[in-house]
Amino acid sequence: MPAMRSDWAVAVGAAAAALVPLAIASMIGLSLVALYAIATSRPDAPLRRAALIFLAVTAALLWGRLVLATFSRPLLDLDASFVAALLGAEREGNMIWFAGEPLRLIIAPGCSSMQGLSLALLLWVTVNQLFAVPFSWRAVGWCVAALVATIAINVLRIGAMLVFPARFDAIHTGWGYHLAMWATLIVVNLLCVYGARHEIFGRR
């Protein structure tokens, strides 16, 4: 099929965005290309599946961060509420503490679950599009499970910083951080692959 005028316009726009020495410009250009491919390709076309993966990549690298920057206060407050509910701690905004204890833990954007959620979404989209998993409530349920697991592991890590203040640095940026990241990656991958097991391994 010959290229249409709109195809050339999108291609030129994407190339121009890629030449701008800013990562955000490239992400915006990739988002526009992905949205255009989704809008103009067949529902079952490989091009659409690839475009959905590219769009999820931009969500992890750009749009998730913009959402966090725009709505950081309610999102951080939500993380803090989960930790407080788990540990029975006191909470005010994004600050949590144990009653009678001087330590106050403030959840910063770097510890928010939002970045993990965008990566979990990327993994789910990649697995489902790579193996052509039909969109259904079952597939959505496995996506929700991956997102919940991501939040749960992050909440446990933040809670551990409050419970074990003497090991704060190790849990925040040391072995605890790496353990939480690897646990999230493994659990989310297992959930996504298990949810798509029929398409990956064939129905039995």
N, C-alpha and C positions, 0 to 999 in steps of 0.2 A: 504493500500500500504506500503510495507516495506521501511525503510529508505535507501536512496542511500548513497554512499560514500561521495558525496558532501554535503549531509545533515549533516552527522556527522562532516565533516570538518568545516562547518559554525557554528554548535552548539558548538564545542570545541573552536573555535575562539571567539565566543560571550561570552562563559563562562570565558575564559581567560581575555577578556577585562573587564568584570564585576568585576573580582577580583582585578584589578589594582585600587589603591585608588585615582583615579582622575576621576572627572565627565566627562571630555572630552573623556576618554577612553571608558566609558560606552555608551556615545552618538555615538561614532564612531562604536562600536560594534552593537548597535541597528540599526544604519543606514545600516550597511552591511547585517544584518538579514532581514531588511525590503526590501532592494533592491533584495536580493536573493529570498525572498518569492514572490515579484512582478514578477520577471523574470521566476519563475518556476511554478506558479499557474495559473489556468484558469482565464480568464478575469472577469467572473462572480462569482468567488469563494469568500466565506467569508474571507478566508485567505488573499487574495489580498486586499480586502477592509480594513482589519485590518492593513495590512502592510503599506498601503498608509497613514493611520492615524498615525502610528508609525513614518513614515518618516517625516510627517508634524510636529510631536512633536520635532524631532531632528532639524528641520529647525528653530523652534521657540527658542530652547534652545542652539543650537550650530551654525548651518550654517548661520543663520541670523546675529549673532554677529560677526562671522568671516568675512562676507561680509561687515558689517559696519566698522570693524577694517581695512580691506584691502582698501576699497573705501570710507573711512570716509569723505575725503575732498569734492569730487563731490556730495556725498549724502547730506552732511550738507549744501553745497552751494545751492543745489536744494531746501531744506527746506527754506533757507533764501530768495531765489528768490520768492517763493510762498508768504511768509509773506510780503516782500517788494511790490510785485504786489498788494496784498490785501489792504495794508495800504497806498500805495503811498510813501513808505519810501525809503531812500537811502540804497544801499547795496554794500559791497565789500567782496567777498568771503562769509564766513559764519557770517559776522558781518553786523548788520542792525542798522539804526538810522534815526531819523527825521532831516531834514535839519534845521540847526540853533539851534539844541538841543545838549547839551553836553553828554547825555546818549548814550552809545554804548552797544548794546546787542549782545553777541556772542553765537551762537547756538552750544552747546557741544554735543558729542555723546549721552549722556543720554537723550537729548531732541529730538533726531532724530526720524523720522517717521518709521525707519526700523524695530525696535522692535515691534511696533504696527502692521506693515504690516505682519510680520511673524505670529503673533497671530491671525490676521484676516484670514490669509490663513489656519491656523490650524482649526479655527472654521468652515470655509467653507468646508474643506476636511472632517472634522468629521461629519457634518450634511449630506453632500452628500453621504458619504460612509455608514453611519449608516442606511440611508433610501434608499440606492441603487438607487440614482438619476443617470440616464443615462448621460454620458458625452456628452455635446452638446454646441453649441455656446450660447444658452440661459443660461445654467449653468455657463459658463465662464463669461457671462455678469454680473450675480449676484456676482460672485467673484470679478470682476473689481469694481462693485458698492461698495462692502464692503471695498476694498482697498482704493478707492477714499474717502469714508466716514472717514476712519481712518486718512488719510492725512489731510482732511479738519478740523477735530476736533483738531488735533495736531497743525495745522497752526493757528487756532483761539486762542488756548491757548498761543502759543508763541507770537502772536500778542497782546494779552491782557497784557502780561508782559511789552511790549514796550509802550502800550497806558496808562497803569496804573502803572507807576514805583513805586509809594508809596505802592502798594500792591504786589510787586514783589515776596516776600517770600511766601505770601499766595497762589499766583497763581502758583508759581514754585514748591513748595513742600508741601503746605498746602491744604486747601479746594479746590482750583482751580485745583490742580493736581488730587485729588480724583474725583472731578466732571468730569473732562475730561476723566479719565480712565473708570468711570462707564458709561458715555455717549457713549464712544467708544464700550464698551462691549455690552450695550443694543442695540445700533443702528446696529452693525455688526451682532449680533444674530438675530435681527428682519429681516434684509436683507437676511441672509442665510436661515432662516426658511421660509420666504415668497417665496424665490426662489425655495424651495423644497416643497412647499405647496401641490402640486398634489400628490407627493409620500408620504407625511406625513399624510395628511388628506383624501386622496383618491380623484379621479376625480369626479367632479359633473357637 
